[in-house]
Amino acid sequence: MSVRLVVVSHSEKIADGAVELAAQMAPDVQILAAGGTTDGRIGTSLEKVMEALDKAAGGDGTVVLADLGSAVMTAESAIEFAEETGGILLADAPLIEGLVAAAVAAQSGADAKGVKDAAEAVAAAFAGAGGAAAEPADHAASARQTAAPDAAGDFELVNRAGMHARPAAKIAGGISALDAEVTINGIDASSMTGLMTLAAGKGSVLRVEATGPDAEKAVEYVGGLVRSGFGEP
C-alpha cells in the first residue's frame, strides 16, 4: 500500500485532469478527484470530498490538496467529519505542481508526512523565487550554501527528451521526502519548476550536490533515476 491522495477543486474537469496528469508519474498511487458540485456546477461539495476520503481510507494515510480558499475550507470540514482524521493531512501547496510532487513521493514510498512535505516544498520554492524570501534566514544557512557538499556526483542524461516535466517531478518528489539540501546544477532539486528551467537535453551532465543526513541517499537517488533514463526511451 501507499499514501493516497485526494484532489479538491471548484471544477470537476480540473480535478479529473490533475488526477490524470499525476497518475502518469505515479501509476501505483490511488489518487481521487473531488471536483465541482454534486449537480455539475462550479463549486465545492462536502459530500464529494467526504466520499473521496472514505474511498481513500485503509491506505498508509491520505494527503489532500485543494485549489482555492473555499475548497480548502470544504476539505478542512470533510477531514473533521472523517472517521479516521489522524491519518489525513491537508497540504498547503499549489494544486497541480504540489499534486505531482506528492504523487511522486507517494510512489517512491514516502509516508504521509513525507508526501505532504514534498507537496509543500513546491510552495516554498515559489516563495523563494520572490527575492527576499530566497535569502538565507541566518548565517548558518549561508555557510551551508558555501561549504563543500557532503556528497556529490555527475550524471549524464540518457533519455531522449532530457529534463522535462516527468523527470523533474520524479526528482523533486523523491528529494523532498529526504532529509537533505540538494542542488542540481545550482538549482534546488526539490523544485520541479526550477529543474525544468535547466532545459537540459540528452547528453547534458547534471552536477548533484547534497548536504545533510540523507546526502548520499539523495545523490544515489538522482543518479539511479538518470542512469535508468527515468524509465523512458
C-alpha beads as a LAMMPS data file, in Angstrom:
LAMMPS data file: protein, C-alpha beads

233 atoms
232 bonds

1 atom types
1 bond types

-500.0 500.0 xlo xhi
-500.0 500.0 ylo yhi
-500.0 500.0 zlo zhi

Masses

1 110.0

Atoms # bond

1 1 1 0.000 0.000 0.000
2 1 1 0.982 3.649 -0.290
3 1 1 -0.237 7.048 0.798
4 1 1 -3.390 8.035 -1.056
5 1 1 -4.208 11.459 -2.451
6 1 1 -7.437 13.446 -2.721
7 1 1 -7.791 16.426 -5.060
8 1 1 -10.384 19.070 -4.171
9 1 1 -11.213 21.641 -6.841
10 1 1 -14.024 24.014 -7.764
11 1 1 -14.043 22.375 -11.192
12 1 1 -14.742 18.713 -11.851
13 1 1 -12.705 18.929 -15.067
14 1 1 -9.701 20.446 -13.298
15 1 1 -9.784 17.780 -10.575
16 1 1 -10.090 14.952 -13.101
17 1 1 -7.341 16.429 -15.292
18 1 1 -4.987 16.880 -12.352
19 1 1 -5.531 13.267 -11.328
20 1 1 -4.894 12.085 -14.880
21 1 1 -1.637 14.051 -15.059
22 1 1 -0.311 12.881 -11.684
23 1 1 -1.256 9.273 -12.410
24 1 1 1.139 9.279 -15.360
25 1 1 4.012 9.747 -12.910
26 1 1 2.672 7.621 -10.055
27 1 1 0.775 4.661 -11.541
28 1 1 0.676 2.723 -8.270
29 1 1 -0.776 5.540 -6.172
30 1 1 -4.511 5.896 -5.655
31 1 1 -5.497 9.481 -6.485
32 1 1 -9.119 10.504 -6.072
33 1 1 -10.848 13.544 -7.560
34 1 1 -13.470 15.582 -5.720
35 1 1 -14.213 18.468 -8.037
36 1 1 -17.277 20.614 -8.584
37 1 1 -20.687 20.293 -7.013
38 1 1 -22.917 17.228 -6.985
39 1 1 -25.091 18.751 -9.723
40 1 1 -22.167 19.581 -12.023
41 1 1 -21.734 23.273 -11.232
42 1 1 -18.556 25.166 -10.379
43 1 1 -18.061 24.996 -6.622
44 1 1 -17.149 22.510 -3.936
45 1 1 -19.120 19.705 -2.366
46 1 1 -18.618 18.469 1.183
47 1 1 -20.391 15.263 0.177
48 1 1 -17.986 14.581 -2.718
49 1 1 -14.919 15.273 -0.602
50 1 1 -16.130 13.019 2.222
51 1 1 -16.880 10.274 -0.296
52 1 1 -13.339 10.550 -1.675
53 1 1 -11.850 10.439 1.830
54 1 1 -13.896 7.321 2.603
55 1 1 -12.566 5.631 -0.543
56 1 1 -9.010 6.623 0.380
57 1 1 -9.284 5.145 3.882
58 1 1 -7.343 1.973 4.552
59 1 1 -4.067 3.025 2.971
60 1 1 -0.936 4.361 4.637
61 1 1 -2.559 7.747 5.171
62 1 1 -4.188 10.366 2.972
63 1 1 -2.925 13.731 1.791
64 1 1 -5.449 16.273 0.500
65 1 1 -4.698 19.108 -1.933
66 1 1 -7.157 21.898 -2.771
67 1 1 -7.185 24.755 -5.265
68 1 1 -8.823 27.900 -3.827
69 1 1 -9.910 29.254 -0.454
70 1 1 -13.368 27.754 -0.139
71 1 1 -12.090 24.414 -1.422
72 1 1 -9.617 24.439 1.461
73 1 1 -12.454 25.184 3.886
74 1 1 -14.536 22.349 2.439
75 1 1 -11.574 19.990 2.725
76 1 1 -10.997 21.018 6.347
77 1 1 -14.663 20.382 7.181
78 1 1 -14.602 16.982 5.479
79 1 1 -11.476 15.992 7.410
80 1 1 -13.176 16.938 10.694
81 1 1 -16.115 14.688 9.849
82 1 1 -13.983 11.789 8.602
83 1 1 -13.837 8.651 10.748
84 1 1 -10.015 8.397 10.663
85 1 1 -8.922 12.026 10.957
86 1 1 -5.496 11.143 12.347
87 1 1 -4.346 9.686 9.038
88 1 1 -5.439 12.638 6.882
89 1 1 -3.190 15.615 6.178
90 1 1 -4.053 18.781 4.248
91 1 1 -1.146 20.141 2.185
92 1 1 -0.668 23.876 1.683
93 1 1 0.614 23.759 -1.894
94 1 1 -0.249 24.784 -5.453
95 1 1 -2.684 22.186 -6.755
96 1 1 -1.040 20.876 -9.932
97 1 1 2.647 21.026 -9.091
98 1 1 2.027 20.121 -5.463
99 1 1 -0.035 17.126 -6.532
100 1 1 2.619 15.897 -8.954
101 1 1 5.347 16.206 -6.317
102 1 1 3.133 14.464 -3.745
103 1 1 2.258 11.662 -6.155
104 1 1 5.903 11.004 -6.992
105 1 1 6.815 10.997 -3.296
106 1 1 3.998 8.525 -2.587
107 1 1 5.130 6.360 -5.496
108 1 1 8.633 6.274 -4.022
109 1 1 7.276 5.009 -0.698
110 1 1 7.287 8.171 1.441
111 1 1 4.981 8.276 4.445
112 1 1 2.076 10.717 4.716
113 1 1 4.191 13.467 6.268
114 1 1 6.857 12.989 3.598
115 1 1 4.232 13.224 0.860
116 1 1 2.773 16.377 2.411
117 1 1 6.261 17.868 2.761
118 1 1 7.006 17.089 -0.895
119 1 1 3.912 18.992 -1.981
120 1 1 4.663 21.943 0.267
121 1 1 8.275 22.115 -0.896
122 1 1 6.875 23.332 -4.207
123 1 1 5.193 26.243 -2.418
124 1 1 8.459 27.017 -0.650
125 1 1 10.268 27.078 -3.983
126 1 1 7.729 29.564 -5.343
127 1 1 8.166 31.760 -2.282
128 1 1 11.933 31.647 -2.691
129 1 1 11.626 32.906 -6.245
130 1 1 10.295 36.189 -4.899
131 1 1 13.704 37.586 -3.996
132 1 1 13.804 38.408 -0.296
133 1 1 12.360 35.037 0.637
134 1 1 15.209 33.404 -1.234
135 1 1 17.806 34.992 1.070
136 1 1 19.344 32.774 3.784
137 1 1 17.435 33.029 7.043
138 1 1 20.667 33.166 9.100
139 1 1 24.457 32.939 8.899
140 1 1 24.372 29.185 9.408
141 1 1 22.197 28.746 6.318
142 1 1 24.578 30.939 4.339
143 1 1 27.529 28.858 5.496
144 1 1 25.793 25.664 4.388
145 1 1 25.387 27.109 0.918
146 1 1 29.125 27.863 0.566
147 1 1 30.524 24.788 2.374
148 1 1 31.618 21.692 0.481
149 1 1 28.718 19.237 -0.022
150 1 1 28.546 16.028 1.999
151 1 1 28.005 14.058 -1.204
152 1 1 28.139 14.855 -4.905
153 1 1 28.002 13.193 -8.301
154 1 1 27.914 13.900 -12.026
155 1 1 25.366 12.107 -14.175
156 1 1 24.731 12.305 -17.917
157 1 1 21.131 12.406 -19.136
158 1 1 20.490 9.409 -21.382
159 1 1 16.757 9.672 -22.016
160 1 1 15.781 11.158 -25.356
161 1 1 13.629 14.009 -24.015
162 1 1 16.035 15.123 -21.281
163 1 1 14.805 17.078 -18.280
164 1 1 11.121 17.602 -18.999
165 1 1 8.165 17.562 -16.597
166 1 1 8.112 13.884 -15.679
167 1 1 11.815 13.514 -14.781
168 1 1 11.705 16.838 -12.913
169 1 1 8.704 15.646 -10.915
170 1 1 10.333 12.315 -10.082
171 1 1 13.470 14.021 -8.834
172 1 1 11.657 16.746 -6.895
173 1 1 9.166 14.360 -5.307
174 1 1 11.817 11.940 -4.099
175 1 1 14.226 14.606 -2.888
176 1 1 11.522 16.429 -0.937
177 1 1 10.985 13.286 1.147
178 1 1 14.673 13.125 2.185
179 1 1 16.490 14.975 4.953
180 1 1 18.987 16.756 2.723
181 1 1 19.551 20.031 0.915
182 1 1 20.171 19.131 -2.714
183 1 1 21.039 21.150 -5.794
184 1 1 21.330 20.090 -9.416
185 1 1 23.460 22.427 -11.487
186 1 1 22.855 25.001 -8.766
187 1 1 19.047 24.623 -8.782
188 1 1 17.041 23.442 -5.777
189 1 1 16.374 19.772 -6.573
190 1 1 13.073 19.802 -4.671
191 1 1 11.647 22.363 -7.126
192 1 1 10.025 20.766 -10.140
193 1 1 9.713 24.084 -11.947
194 1 1 13.285 25.020 -11.111
195 1 1 14.614 21.790 -12.578
196 1 1 12.610 22.321 -15.760
197 1 1 14.268 25.726 -16.224
198 1 1 17.589 23.918 -16.678
199 1 1 16.382 22.952 -20.166
200 1 1 18.871 20.071 -20.013
201 1 1 18.716 17.851 -23.070
202 1 1 20.045 14.365 -23.748
203 1 1 23.785 14.257 -23.136
204 1 1 23.730 17.105 -20.615
205 1 1 25.618 16.444 -17.380
206 1 1 23.823 17.044 -14.099
207 1 1 26.007 18.023 -11.156
208 1 1 24.259 16.846 -7.995
209 1 1 25.420 18.218 -4.635
210 1 1 23.831 17.336 -1.307
211 1 1 24.245 18.264 2.346
212 1 1 22.572 16.672 5.349
213 1 1 21.902 13.261 6.916
214 1 1 20.443 11.823 3.695
215 1 1 23.025 13.432 1.379
216 1 1 24.451 10.192 -0.021
217 1 1 20.995 8.685 -0.395
218 1 1 19.863 11.786 -2.316
219 1 1 22.776 11.643 -4.750
220 1 1 22.230 7.911 -5.270
221 1 1 18.520 8.511 -5.831
222 1 1 19.082 11.099 -8.562
223 1 1 21.884 9.057 -10.095
224 1 1 19.695 5.976 -10.272
225 1 1 16.909 7.892 -11.999
226 1 1 19.274 9.456 -14.522
227 1 1 21.092 6.207 -15.329
228 1 1 17.770 4.428 -15.887
229 1 1 16.605 7.208 -18.205
230 1 1 13.687 7.829 -15.828
231 1 1 12.099 4.721 -17.305
232 1 1 11.866 6.419 -20.708
233 1 1 13.467 5.592 -24.090

Bonds

1 1 1 2
2 1 2 3
3 1 3 4
4 1 4 5
5 1 5 6
6 1 6 7
7 1 7 8
8 1 8 9
9 1 9 10
10 1 10 11
11 1 11 12
12 1 12 13
13 1 13 14
14 1 14 15
15 1 15 16
16 1 16 17
17 1 17 18
18 1 18 19
19 1 19 20
20 1 20 21
21 1 21 22
22 1 22 23
23 1 23 24
24 1 24 25
25 1 25 26
26 1 26 27
27 1 27 28
28 1 28 29
29 1 29 30
30 1 30 31
31 1 31 32
32 1 32 33
33 1 33 34
34 1 34 35
35 1 35 36
36 1 36 37
37 1 37 38
38 1 38 39
39 1 39 40
40 1 40 41
41 1 41 42
42 1 42 43
43 1 43 44
44 1 44 45
45 1 45 46
46 1 46 47
47 1 47 48
48 1 48 49
49 1 49 50
50 1 50 51
51 1 51 52
52 1 52 53
53 1 53 54
54 1 54 55
55 1 55 56
56 1 56 57
57 1 57 58
58 1 58 59
59 1 59 60
60 1 60 61
61 1 61 62
62 1 62 63
63 1 63 64
64 1 64 65
65 1 65 66
66 1 66 67
67 1 67 68
68 1 68 69
69 1 69 70
70 1 70 71
71 1 71 72
72 1 72 73
73 1 73 74
74 1 74 75
75 1 75 76
76 1 76 77
77 1 77 78
78 1 78 79
79 1 79 80
80 1 80 81
81 1 81 82
82 1 82 83
83 1 83 84
84 1 84 85
85 1 85 86
86 1 86 87
87 1 87 88
88 1 88 89
89 1 89 90
90 1 90 91
91 1 91 92
92 1 92 93
93 1 93 94
94 1 94 95
95 1 95 96
96 1 96 97
97 1 97 98
98 1 98 99
99 1 99 100
100 1 100 101
101 1 101 102
102 1 102 103
103 1 103 104
104 1 104 105
105 1 105 106
106 1 106 107
107 1 107 108
108 1 108 109
109 1 109 110
110 1 110 111
111 1 111 112
112 1 112 113
113 1 113 114
114 1 114 115
115 1 115 116
116 1 116 117
117 1 117 118
118 1 118 119
119 1 119 120
120 1 120 121
121 1 121 122
122 1 122 123
123 1 123 124
124 1 124 125
125 1 125 126
126 1 126 127
127 1 127 128
128 1 128 129
129 1 129 130
130 1 130 131
131 1 131 132
132 1 132 133
133 1 133 134
134 1 134 135
135 1 135 136
136 1 136 137
137 1 137 138
138 1 138 139
139 1 139 140
140 1 140 141
141 1 141 142
142 1 142 143
143 1 143 144
144 1 144 145
145 1 145 146
146 1 146 147
147 1 147 148
148 1 148 149
149 1 149 150
150 1 150 151
151 1 151 152
152 1 152 153
153 1 153 154
154 1 154 155
155 1 155 156
156 1 156 157
157 1 157 158
158 1 158 159
159 1 159 160
160 1 160 161
161 1 161 162
162 1 162 163
163 1 163 164
164 1 164 165
165 1 165 166
166 1 166 167
167 1 167 168
168 1 168 169
169 1 169 170
170 1 170 171
171 1 171 172
172 1 172 173
173 1 173 174
174 1 174 175
175 1 175 176
176 1 176 177
177 1 177 178
178 1 178 179
179 1 179 180
180 1 180 181
181 1 181 182
182 1 182 183
183 1 183 184
184 1 184 185
185 1 185 186
186 1 186 187
187 1 187 188
188 1 188 189
189 1 189 190
190 1 190 191
191 1 191 192
192 1 192 193
193 1 193 194
194 1 194 195
195 1 195 196
196 1 196 197
197 1 197 198
198 1 198 199
199 1 199 200
200 1 200 201
201 1 201 202
202 1 202 203
203 1 203 204
204 1 204 205
205 1 205 206
206 1 206 207
207 1 207 208
208 1 208 209
209 1 209 210
210 1 210 211
211 1 211 212
212 1 212 213
213 1 213 214
214 1 214 215
215 1 215 216
216 1 216 217
217 1 217 218
218 1 218 219
219 1 219 220
220 1 220 221
221 1 221 222
222 1 222 223
223 1 223 224
224 1 224 225
225 1 225 226
226 1 226 227
227 1 227 228
228 1 228 229
229 1 229 230
230 1 230 231
231 1 231 232
232 1 232 233
